[in-house]
Amino acid sequence: MTALPADIWQPVRLTVELAAITTVLLLILGTPIAWWLARSRARWKEAVATLVAMPLVLPPTVLGFYLLLLLGPSGPGGALASLWGARTLAFTFEGLVIGSVVYSIPFVVQPIRNAFVAMGERPMEVAATLRASPRRAFWTVAVPLARPGFLTGAVLGFAHTVGEFGVVLMIGGNIPGETKVLSVAIYDFVETSQWYEASILAAGMVVFAFVVILAMMLIEKRVSRAGA
Amino acid sequence: MTGASAKTITAAFRGALGTFALDASFSVPATGVTGLFGPSGCGKTTILRCIAGLQRLDGLCAVDGDVWQDGGIFRPPHERPIGYVFQEASLFPHLSVRRNLLYGAPRGKEPARSDAIAFDEVLDLLGLTVLVERAPQNLSGGERQRVAIGRALLSQPKLLLMDEPLSALDRLTKDEILPFLERLHERLSLPVIYVTHDMSEIERLADHLVLMRAGSVIGAGPLSALQGDPALPLAATREAAMSFDGDVEAYDPAYGILTLRVDGGRLLAPSSEARPGERRRLRIAASDVSLAGAPPPGSTILNVLPARIVSHAASGPHEMTVVLTLGHAHAGQRLLARITRRSWEQLGFADGAPVYAQVKGVSLARK
């Protein structure tokens, strides 16, 4: 077997980095949103839920287009970038992180919200009657009970970020080491007829997808057993 | 109704409750077990949840001098010194029995109160010693409910609220848990509000009773006062009975007969051994009491007691329910007697008349 060409690894490393950062950010941002969506009785709750779910339906190019406006020199992203002397957030790794967070948010929020809903009100009521403050009850009861939801959300968020293409193309371009992630790299290799490199990356993604889905099914099986 | 007097539990709540309005208020002593009794759906659980602060209706709630709710005041549930036992045990599935038990135990800084309930005492009281290291998933329904009770006790509550803690259990499991509840009642001075729609639980456990119907309180007071009040529905039911405590005076091992002193007389009952000074819960069904104008000369009935008729009421076309007080001289413990209207008229009984109560059956509950 011939050695793997070096330029395969750069997009892989970049993709894993992007997906990991995005997943962590989404867990931090998505948990309070999921909690609020699961517990609030506000009438406009479903409007927020719809906003969160929009990336499921919107074509990535549409999402990418608006993100480009937001991150570009004349949008808020440009203003933010000027704080450290840059002109724009578009076509940067940071911009890609922001885009991925928006793109993958439903995949993280939805499972966590479902887990909080499935838990019901009772465990939190029990904790309150045992003198636990809402904060303590959340960390010691709600989060552990919703753990399968967090796992599912993290796995889906990570996997979905790894696979994104359209949004990356719109706001990231194709800068090696900065925004050239896996899916774009495969596209590139095919464009330049580097079939060997393309097939290695593609096969790797197939294996990755298999492992992800298998992991999800195992998590779900464990959950239904614990609930019995 | 006064706001926040010591040694009293005051609750008054108003609000919509499904198809009817809830407007209930009562005030009971903050000692012993208070039964909150009524048919399903009459608002008992809602009242209990309001006392715990889990639900908010307009009203007032004050326990032993502390105001928990009044107008703008509303203490959140985690700041109320309560223990709450739900109908389902609701143990935390991700924690072992030990960590469930200790979840609400006071942590760190504050020194333990002198009357604090100790961990080992709870294990002993509820028979949990062999279960501590298990996971909740591996417990039976009855074991889970005992852990839930222990968990509530170890949060060192000043008031224990129990919402039909036995109703999700089968008959056998109920009988397994009731003695534990009776032991709690004997050994701890903790006031308890106990919601149930099962009169037999009230008869075994309660000292005071709050009777509810369709969102309102129709009576509140000492258990036997409500059981013996002809104006309330309890005395009119087929299962009408009086439940009260008696002090053990003597035990005759040769016959296996216990002598118990109650207000206005002595009652004999077959029983296992008991020491003088212990208390036993007695239950005397109205249908087990008959009346005579004079003491019968010889009878197999153990208990024939002088009594006086307080009042009478027809229950159905052919039967009477008669309220008695034990003793000829003063007003002692009340009893109910279910007799036929024919006997009532032929023997010429009347309110205030001295009679002899023949008690065919005395059942002892508390062991």
Contacts between the chains, C-beta under 8 A, distances in Angstrom:
chain1	res1	chain2	res2	distance
A	122	B	86	7.1
A	122	B	88	7.8
A	122	B	90	5.3
A	123	B	90	7.0
A	123	B	92	6.6
A	125	B	54	5.4
A	125	B	77	7.5
A	125	B	84	7.9
A	125	B	86	7.9
A	126	B	84	7.5
A	126	B	86	7.0
A	126	B	90	5.0
A	126	B	92	7.4
A	127	B	78	7.8
A	127	B	103	7.5
A	128	B	53	7.9
A	128	B	54	7.1
A	128	B	76	7.3
A	128	B	77	4.1
A	128	B	78	4.6
A	129	B	52	5.9
A	129	B	54	7.3
A	129	B	77	5.8
A	129	B	78	7.6
A	129	B	82	6.0
A	129	B	83	6.9
A	129	B	84	3.7
A	129	B	104	7.7
A	129	B	152	7.4
A	129	B	155	7.7
A	129	B	161	8.0
A	130	B	78	7.9
A	130	B	103	5.3
A	130	B	104	2.9
A	130	B	151	6.9
A	130	B	152	7.6
A	130	B	155	5.0
A	131	B	78	5.3
A	131	B	79	7.9
A	131	B	81	8.0
A	131	B	104	5.3
A	131	B	106	7.9
A	131	B	155	5.6
A	132	B	78	5.8
A	132	B	103	7.4
A	132	B	104	7.2
A	133	B	78	5.6
A	134	B	78	7.4
A	137	B	78	7.7
A	140	B	103	7.7
A	141	B	92	6.2
A	144	B	94	4.5
A	145	B	92	7.8
A	145	B	93	7.3
A	145	B	94	6.2
A	147	B	94	7.9
A	226	B	93	6.8
A	226	B	137	7.6
